[in-house]
Amino acid sequence: MTALDAYLELLDGCPVPWAVSVAGGDLVASAVAEAALAAGGHLHLGLEFFGGDRSPSNVELVREAVALCRSLGHRPATPDEPPPSSTSPRWWDERRTATPSRVAATTS
């Protein structure tokens, strides 16, 4: 069982929005990003998390994440859409149908 599988098992039946990140690595280039999106999760990325041989900007990281979301048939959330809230009972039902994938980019 992978760490993501274990985490999702802990969340089973719990309507908590969740995201993945790779501290010190390249989230979009990792297998965890695609697995998280396939499981209904979100991506959390930014320069303070990134580590690798290249030096992308936050904009480049977000563009890469958006491209990954779209390649998997997910519609990335727009900046005008609020993040999902675990306090909203509607969120859990919407998540099971077609909620946009959220790509959270931090700036630092």
Accessible surface in RSA format (square Angstrom, percent):
REM  Atomic radii and reference values for relative SASA: ProtOr
REM  Chains: A
REM  Algorithm: Lee & Richards
REM  Probe-radius: 1.40
REM  Slices: 20
REM RES _ NUM      All-atoms   Total-Side   Main-Chain    Non-polar    All polar
REM                ABS   REL    ABS   REL    ABS   REL    ABS   REL    ABS   REL
RES MET A   1   170.69  88.4  82.41  54.5  88.29 210.2  81.40  69.2  89.29 118.3
RES THR A   2    83.45  59.4  76.05  77.1   7.40  17.6  80.00 107.4   3.45   5.2
RES ALA A   3    89.96  82.7  70.08 108.1  19.88  45.2  77.42 109.0  12.54  33.2
RES LEU A   4    23.33  13.0  16.94  12.1   6.39  16.1  20.39  14.3   2.94   7.9
RES ASP A   5    67.66  47.4  62.49  62.2   5.17  12.2  13.00  30.6  54.66  54.5
RES ALA A   6    41.88  38.5  39.46  60.9   2.42   5.5  40.67  57.3   1.21   3.2
RES TYR A   7    94.31  44.0  92.54  52.6   1.78   4.6  65.27  49.0  29.05  35.8
RES LEU A   8    45.52  25.4  39.09  28.0   6.43  16.2  39.45  27.7   6.07  16.3
RES GLU A   9   111.30  63.9  94.95  71.8  16.35  38.9  44.68  86.4  66.62  54.4
RES LEU A  10   148.62  82.8 119.27  85.3  29.35  73.8 122.76  86.2  25.86  69.6
RES LEU A  11    28.64  16.0  26.85  19.2   1.80   4.5  26.85  18.9   1.80   4.8
RES ASP A  12   123.66  86.6  95.25  94.8  28.41  67.2  21.55  50.7 102.11 101.8
RES GLY A  13    58.69  72.4   0.00   N/A  58.69  72.4  30.83  84.6  27.86  62.4
RES CYS A  14    49.99  37.8  44.81  50.0   5.18  12.2  16.27  41.2  33.72  36.4
RES PRO A  15    53.84  39.2  53.84  49.1   0.00   0.0  53.84  44.5   0.00   0.0
RES VAL A  16    58.56  38.5  56.85  51.5   1.72   4.1  56.85  49.4   1.72   4.7
RES PRO A  17    35.87  26.1  21.87  19.9  14.01  50.9  22.27  18.4  13.60  84.6
RES TRP A  18    15.45   6.2   6.50   3.1   8.95  21.0  12.10   6.5   3.35   5.4
RES ALA A  19    49.81  45.8  24.27  37.5  25.54  58.1  24.46  34.4  25.35  67.2
RES VAL A  20    16.29  10.7  10.90   9.9   5.39  13.0  16.29  14.2   0.00   0.0
RES SER A  21    46.23  39.1  18.81  25.1  27.42  63.2  18.38  39.1  27.84  39.0
RES VAL A  22    40.71  26.8  35.54  32.2   5.18  12.5  38.93  33.8   1.78   4.8
RES ALA A  23    86.40  79.4  56.30  86.9  30.10  68.5  56.79  80.0  29.61  78.4
RES GLY A  24    61.62  76.0   0.00   N/A  61.62  76.0  30.70  84.2  30.92  69.2
RES GLY A  25    15.64  19.3   0.00   N/A  15.64  19.3  14.46  39.7   1.18   2.7
RES ASP A  26    32.86  23.0  25.74  25.6   7.12  16.8  14.23  33.5  18.63  18.6
RES LEU A  27     9.51   5.3   5.54   4.0   3.97  10.0   5.54   3.9   3.97  10.7
RES VAL A  28    31.43  20.7  20.78  18.8  10.65  25.7  20.78  18.1  10.65  28.9
RES ALA A  29    82.14  75.5  40.90  63.1  41.24  93.8  51.52  72.5  30.63  81.1
RES SER A  30    35.54  30.0  20.88  27.9  14.66  33.8  30.40  64.7   5.15   7.2
RES ALA A  31    88.13  81.0  69.13 106.7  19.00  43.2  78.46 110.5   9.67  25.6
RES VAL A  32    43.75  28.8  37.48  33.9   6.28  15.1  41.24  35.8   2.51   6.8
RES ALA A  33     0.00   0.0   0.00   0.0   0.00   0.0   0.00   0.0   0.00   0.0
RES GLU A  34    88.86  51.0  88.75  67.1   0.11   0.3  18.66  36.1  70.20  57.3
RES ALA A  35    45.75  42.1  34.45  53.2  11.30  25.7  42.33  59.6   3.42   9.1
RES ALA A  36     0.00   0.0   0.00   0.0   0.00   0.0   0.00   0.0   0.00   0.0
RES LEU A  37     1.23   0.7   0.00   0.0   1.23   3.1   0.05   0.0   1.17   3.2
RES ALA A  38    84.58  77.8  46.28  71.4  38.30  87.1  52.86  74.4  31.72  84.0
RES ALA A  39    37.47  34.5  14.88  23.0  22.59  51.4  27.73  39.0   9.74  25.8
RES GLY A  40    26.08  32.2   0.00   N/A  26.08  32.2  23.23  63.8   2.84   6.4
RES GLY A  41     2.31   2.8   0.00   N/A   2.31   2.8   0.00   0.0   2.31   5.2
RES HIS A  42    11.44   6.3  11.44   7.9   0.00   0.0  10.91  11.2   0.53   0.6
RES LEU A  43     0.12   0.1   0.00   0.0   0.12   0.3   0.00   0.0   0.12   0.3
RES HIS A  44    55.10  30.1  55.01  38.2   0.09   0.2  32.25  33.2  22.85  26.6
RES LEU A  45     7.66   4.3   6.98   5.0   0.68   1.7   7.66   5.4   0.00   0.0
RES GLY A  46     1.02   1.3   0.00   N/A   1.02   1.3   0.00   0.0   1.02   2.3
RES LEU A  47    68.18  38.0  55.59  39.8  12.59  31.6  55.87  39.2  12.31  33.1
RES GLU A  48    91.84  52.7  51.69  39.1  40.16  95.6  53.54 103.5  38.31  31.3
RES PHE A  49    52.05  26.0  51.18  31.7   0.88   2.3  51.90  31.5   0.15   0.4
RES PHE A  50    36.00  18.0  14.61   9.1  21.39  55.7  16.49  10.0  19.51  55.8
RES GLY A  51    24.30  30.0   0.00   N/A  24.30  30.0  20.01  54.9   4.29   9.6
RES GLY A  52    58.40  72.0   0.00   N/A  58.40  72.0  26.03  71.4  32.37  72.5
RES ASP A  53   163.12 114.3 120.36 119.8  42.76 101.1  43.41 102.2 119.71 119.4
RES ARG A  54    99.85  41.9  86.72  44.2  13.14  31.3  68.77  94.0  31.08  18.8
RES SER A  55   113.83  96.2  77.36 103.2  36.47  84.0  46.47  99.0  67.35  94.4
RES PRO A  56    11.82   8.6   1.07   1.0  10.76  39.1   5.52   4.6   6.31  39.2
RES SER A  57    49.46  41.8  44.27  59.1   5.19  11.9  44.26  94.2   5.20   7.3
RES ASN A  58    21.26  14.7  19.18  18.5   2.08   5.0  14.58  35.1   6.68   6.5
RES VAL A  59    83.86  55.2  80.96  73.3   2.89   7.0  83.66  72.7   0.20   0.5
RES GLU A  60    80.63  46.3  79.08  59.8   1.56   3.7  26.03  50.4  54.60  44.6
RES LEU A  61     5.71   3.2   5.71   4.1   0.00   0.0   5.71   4.0   0.00   0.0
RES VAL A  62    43.81  28.8  43.81  39.7   0.00   0.0  43.81  38.1   0.00   0.0
RES ARG A  63   163.08  68.5 156.21  79.6   6.87  16.4  57.48  78.6 105.60  64.0
RES GLU A  64    53.84  30.9  47.07  35.6   6.77  16.1  34.70  67.1  19.14  15.6
RES ALA A  65     0.00   0.0   0.00   0.0   0.00   0.0   0.00   0.0   0.00   0.0
RES VAL A  66    30.60  20.1  30.60  27.7   0.00   0.0  30.60  26.6   0.00   0.0
RES ALA A  67    60.57  55.7  50.26  77.6  10.31  23.4  56.69  79.8   3.88  10.3
RES LEU A  68    29.03  16.2  24.42  17.5   4.61  11.6  28.35  19.9   0.68   1.8
RES CYS A  69     0.00   0.0   0.00   0.0   0.00   0.0   0.00   0.0   0.00   0.0
RES ARG A  70   160.92  67.6 143.23  73.0  17.69  42.1  48.63  66.5 112.29  68.1
RES SER A  71    86.53  73.1  44.39  59.2  42.14  97.1  50.00 106.5  36.53  51.2
RES LEU A  72    63.63  35.4  35.41  25.3  28.22  70.9  41.60  29.2  22.03  59.3
RES GLY A  73    71.65  88.4   0.00   N/A  71.65  88.4  36.75 100.8  34.91  78.2
RES HIS A  74    52.06  28.5  44.61  31.0   7.46  19.1  32.39  33.4  19.67  22.9
RES ARG A  75   132.67  55.7 123.64  63.0   9.03  21.5  78.57 107.4  54.10  32.8
RES PRO A  76    12.20   8.9   7.41   6.8   4.78  17.4   7.41   6.1   4.78  29.7
RES ALA A  77    20.38  18.7   2.00   3.1  18.38  41.8   2.00   2.8  18.38  48.7
RES THR A  78    59.86  42.6  57.14  57.9   2.72   6.5  55.76  74.9   4.11   6.2
RES PRO A  79   139.55 101.7 101.88  92.9  37.67 136.9 112.85  93.2  26.70 166.0
RES ASP A  80   137.01  96.0 106.54 106.0  30.47  72.1  34.18  80.4 102.83 102.6
RES GLU A  81    49.29  28.3  44.89  34.0   4.40  10.5  28.58  55.3  20.72  16.9
RES PRO A  82   110.45  80.5  94.39  86.0  16.06  58.4 101.04  83.4   9.41  58.5
RES PRO A  83    89.85  65.5  81.21  74.0   8.65  31.4  81.21  67.0   8.65  53.7
RES PRO A  84    30.74  22.4  11.72  10.7  19.02  69.1  20.05  16.6  10.69  66.4
RES SER A  85    45.95  38.8  38.76  51.7   7.19  16.6  34.58  73.6  11.37  15.9
RES SER A  86    57.13  48.3  36.29  48.4  20.84  48.0   6.70  14.3  50.43  70.7
RES THR A  87   121.83  86.6  93.71  95.0  28.11  67.0  82.08 110.3  39.74  60.1
RES SER A  88    44.37  37.5  37.21  49.7   7.16  16.5  25.05  53.3  19.32  27.1
RES PRO A  89   118.05  86.0  98.11  89.4  19.94  72.5 111.16  91.8   6.89  42.8
RES ARG A  90   169.34  71.1 167.05  85.2   2.29   5.5  70.57  96.4  98.77  59.9
RES TRP A  91    12.68   5.1  11.93   5.8   0.75   1.8  12.63   6.7   0.05   0.1
RES TRP A  92    53.17  21.3  53.07  25.7   0.10   0.2  43.58  23.2   9.59  15.6
RES ASP A  93    95.18  66.7  91.08  90.6   4.11   9.7  30.28  71.3  64.91  64.7
RES GLU A  94    66.53  38.2  64.37  48.7   2.17   5.2  36.66  70.9  29.87  24.4
RES ARG A  95    50.02  21.0  36.38  18.5  13.64  32.5   3.69   5.0  46.33  28.1
RES ARG A  96   156.78  65.8 120.89  61.6  35.89  85.4  50.89  69.5 105.89  64.2
RES THR A  97   115.90  82.4  82.11  83.2  33.79  80.5  76.18 102.3  39.72  60.0
RES ALA A  98    91.15  83.8  60.16  92.8  30.99  70.5  68.29  96.2  22.86  60.6
RES THR A  99    38.33  27.3  22.16  22.5  16.17  38.5  12.07  16.2  26.26  39.7
RES PRO A 100    28.43  20.7  23.72  21.6   4.72  17.1  25.68  21.2   2.75  17.1
RES SER A 101     5.60   4.7   3.53   4.7   2.07   4.8   2.04   4.3   3.56   5.0
RES ARG A 102    41.07  17.2  41.07  20.9   0.00   0.0  16.99  23.2  24.08  14.6
RES VAL A 103    23.97  15.8   4.50   4.1  19.47  46.9   4.50   3.9  19.47  52.8
RES ALA A 104    37.95  34.9  31.73  49.0   6.22  14.2  37.95  53.4   0.00   0.0
RES ALA A 105    42.22  38.8  13.47  20.8  28.75  65.4  13.47  19.0  28.75  76.2
RES THR A 106    41.05  29.2  36.94  37.4   4.11   9.8  41.05  55.1   0.00   0.0
RES THR A 107   119.97  85.3  94.55  95.9  25.41  60.6  62.49  83.9  57.47  86.9
RES SER A 108   107.81  91.1  38.37  51.2  69.44 160.0  71.88 153.1  35.93  50.3
END  Absolute sums over single chains surface
CHAIN  1 A     6545.7       4863.1       1682.6       3968.8       2576.9
END  Absolute sums over all chains
TOTAL          6545.7       4863.1       1682.6       3968.8       2576.9
